[in-house]
Amino acid sequence: MRKGDPLPNQNQPFFSTRLTKPEIPIPKIVPFPRTSSVHRLLQDSILDGKICVSSESDLSHPELMSLAQGHKVNHIPLATPSVYADIAFTLMIYVIERYLPQKTGSRLEIVDLTIENALVTEEMRKPQLLVAN
């Protein structure tokens, strides 16, 4: 924000990812960011003017396992909301870079993070997959 710019409305996000048909951008070719919390892209499309991205994460991967087991309740490791938030931020950054490059550097905010069930991680050698949309 620069001197003389109007103050942003605090009740409105800086931008919306809902797109009307004339606004649908031409996707930019951007490599999918494999991070410690997001391992694979499952879906990347625009449906009915909405950008849809799905990813998969393997909780048995050592980097993610250490994050997901960082919080214990009654000696049971539970994934904290920060794991979900990191996945959401990673996906949103990807969406911005691919579809809305003019918004790069915009403020990101998670508004409604609802966790319906506790995510209990198990120390196993087989994959324990988490899909995020």
N, C-alpha and C positions, 0 to 999 in steps of 0.2 A: 504494500500500500504506500502511496506517495502522498505528499502534502497536497491537500485540496481534493483528494479522492473521497467519494462518499463512503460512509461507514457501511460495512456489510450488514445485512439483516441477520441477526443471530439465530433466528428461527428457520432460516433457509440454508441449505447446503450451498457451497460455492458453485457447484455444478451438479447436474443430475445425469445418471447414466441411462435414463429412459430417453429413447430417441424416437422422433416421428419419422415417417418414411422418407420425407425429403432430406432429413438430416443424416441418414445412415452413411457413415464414412466409408471410404475405401480402406480396407485394412492395410496397415503397414506391415511389412515382413519384420517380425521381431522374434528372436529366439526365446523359447519359453525358459524362464529362470528356474533351474533346478536348485532348490535351497535345502537346508536341513529340515524344513517343515513341509515342503511341497516337492514331490518326486516325479510326478508324471501328469501330463495334460491329457484329459479324457475327451473334453468337448470344448470347442471354440467356434461359436456361430452367432448369427443375429437372427432371432425369431420374433416375428411380430413387432419389430422395432426395438427389441431388447437384446442387449449383449448377454449371451449365455456362455459361461466358462465353468467347467468342472475339472477338478484335479483329484489325484489320488496320492495318498501318503502312506508309507509303510511304517507303522509304529514299532516294528521290530528292528528297524534300521538303528544302528547305535547312536547316531546324532539325535534323532527324534526321540528315541527311547529315553535318553538322559533328560530331555526336556519334559517329556510326558510323565516321567516318574519323579519329578522334582518335588511333588507335594504329596504328603501321606495323611490319610485320615484313618485312625485306628489301625495303623501299620499297613494300610492298603494304598498303593500308589494310584493317584488320580491325576488326570491331565487338568491343568488349570486353564482358565479362560484365555490366558496369554498364548497358549498353543493355537487355539482357534483364531485369535486376533492376528497372530503372525501369518497364518494361512490366508485369512481375509485380506490383509494388507498386501501380501505377495501377489494374490490374484488381481487385486485392484490396480496395483502398479503395472502389471502385465496388460490389463485392459486399457489403461491410460496410454501406455507406450504404443500399443498396437492400434487402437481405434481412435484415441483422442490425443494425439501428440501435442496439440496446442495447449492442452491442460497439464502438461508435464510441470511438476513443481507446485501443483495446487495442493491445498490442505486436504488431507484425508481424515475421515472421522468414521468410526464404527458407531452407528446409531442404535441398532437393535440387535444385540447379540443374545440370542436365546439358546440355552443349552438344556435340552429336554431330558437327557440321561447322562449320568456320570460316565466318563470314559475311563475304564479300568484297564491299564496296560498289563500285559503278562510277559514275563521273560521267557520267550519261546524262540525257537529257531525258524519256525514257519512264519510267513507274512501275516500281519494283523493290519488290514487295510482300512483306511479312513477316506471316504469320498466327500469332497466339499464342492458345493454348487454356488 
